[in-house]
Amino acid sequence: MKIFKNGNLMVVTDDKGIIDCESEKAAGLYLEDTRFISRMVLKSSLQLRRLHSDFSWDGIEVRYLGLSKPEAPHFDIYVTESLRAEGNTLYTELMVRNYSAEDIEVSFEFEISCVFEDMFSVRGENDAYKGLDISRTLSSSTTNNFEFESDFEKDIVENSLPALSMKLMSGGSSSLSGKLRLSKELKKEVIFKKMLSERPVKDFSPVKNTPLLNERELGDLKTLMIPTIYGDFPGAGLPWYATVFGRDSLIFGLQTVDLLPKIARNILTVHAHLQSKEEDHKTEAQPGKIVHETRLNELSLSGELPFERYYGTIDATLLFIMLAHRYYVQTDDSNFVKSIEKNIVAAAKWIDDYADPDNDGYIEFAPSGSGLVNQGWKDSSDSVSFADGRLAEPPLALVEVQGYLYDAFKCLEKLMVLFDKREMASLYASRAATLKINFNRDFWLESESYFATALDNNKNPVDSITSNPGHCLMTGIVDEDKAEALVERLFSEEMYTGWGIRTLSSRMKRYNPFSYHNGSVWPHDNSLILLGLMNYGFSEKAKGLALDLLKAKERHHDNRLPELFSGLSKIETSGKLIEYPASCSPQLWSTGTLFVISSVLASDST
């Protein structure tokens, strides 16, 4: 699968650059969580032989050779097809050169299939989906507009692709150009839709030289960007997560705020506008809470799925506070931070009013039944279990979330000083100190010299050995006398693969190196551990992990750090990296991991 995108229109092809769902299930042209076109193939009166495709982050160029007549002894017609995404439009250009000794007549057109499919239908993850029964094959010989209309939206394809016959002189050349413009009109007001801007991505670059971040990596990041009226916002991953995700974007902000502060500001701005102002059981919204996911697909707009604006995340609100403070530290942009003061205060009030219903000092979650079962970053249904494999019963207080809470309290202490609320600053300093004492008492597994992954509904420590406690090093909540034991366990044979740290120890009952969260390796998970290792002075460990992650990138088939890869060790695979088949690539967190690696290695060299 190959993907290019420069704005809100996304194009998915097979590995050869062919847009056809028969050769690649996900192939097509997508806009706002809908596949508008599932097939777009160049047809010609010539007998064409496809040579190869050159991909860039925003387009593709395909080359063909053709015969001027069936009995021609050599290929003598050269054709270049260029496709380029910009905003909501796909621009096409054909260049034809005649190397034969005779004048020829030749015709071209694009064969298109419009399907107007919900993104979740394409993914095949919702058995209750009944499907949109619109599937038309459109001839490029017309310039008609095509549309699908439901009770919730109207999807439009404006077709002005080239379709004509031409006479080409011997030795002559000619070019044709055209475009497809996609648009979606909604029949109700949706905040996310109002944010979108129909334009290409604006240029950006890191504020410091970063040798690891070359044109390819920055191109991946540009591909992920969603243009909004508040600036470009990083989508979570392609092809399925080209939308706003709270946790994903905020963690990316933490990974990159030192190098891309303007993007961090955009992230904070968008989330401030999407922050909930009301309670809604179905979408798990609560006043002050930061959004988990927002979608414009029909299933979400109709309410069959809760994702138009879904708030089922336990950590995004804390990460919002953390990123706001880190942005201020990096930029000294007090005017902007003061402009979102009400949002930061609302996020802090959410902690007090909703996040700790039993008032034990820890943030916990219990699923509502309409959305995600687990609401930390490991959000699969089987990701929180005891060492013997039993699933932990909610409400659950996740270990890394308490670390984020401590960090958020420390950030609020400093932000309240900026907001001239010094009594509140003292309160948050006190709450942070108390939380740190209680956390190191209640989550510490003395027999394991390690932290529990959670407390369950009965406040029992969930004793599985996971990567989650590694995030706590980034936040500073871990007592100094426990840090070394935590780090040694993270780099033990049961956790460390040689490529990175596993999500779950190989000694645990639910360990599976090919699971999503129970034994695989996630680069972003490792990047937050990297930040923690640097925070606690384990710079040599950090450097070694950074270099191993780079080796994993080199061994991955597309020379990218993917969303995740298998947890098999180098020893088990004789030095081969075994990939995870459904991993998003490019993916936001993993792109952000390269920024962290770059900072770690730069720090080591100074």
Helices and strands as residue ranges (DSSP letters): E 2-5, E 9-13, E 19-20, E 28-31, E 34-44, E 47-56, E 59-67, E 77-86, E 89-98, E 104-118, H 119-123, E 136-139, E 145-149, E 153-160, E 164-168, E 173-186, H 191-195, H 215-224, E 225-228, E 231-234, H 246-256, H 261-274, E 293-294, H 298-301, E 309-310, H 316-331, H 334-339, H 341-350, I 351-355, E 397-398, H 399-418, H 422-442, E 444-445, E 450-451, E 454-455, E 461-462, H 469-475, H 480-490, H 523-535, H 539-555, H 588-605
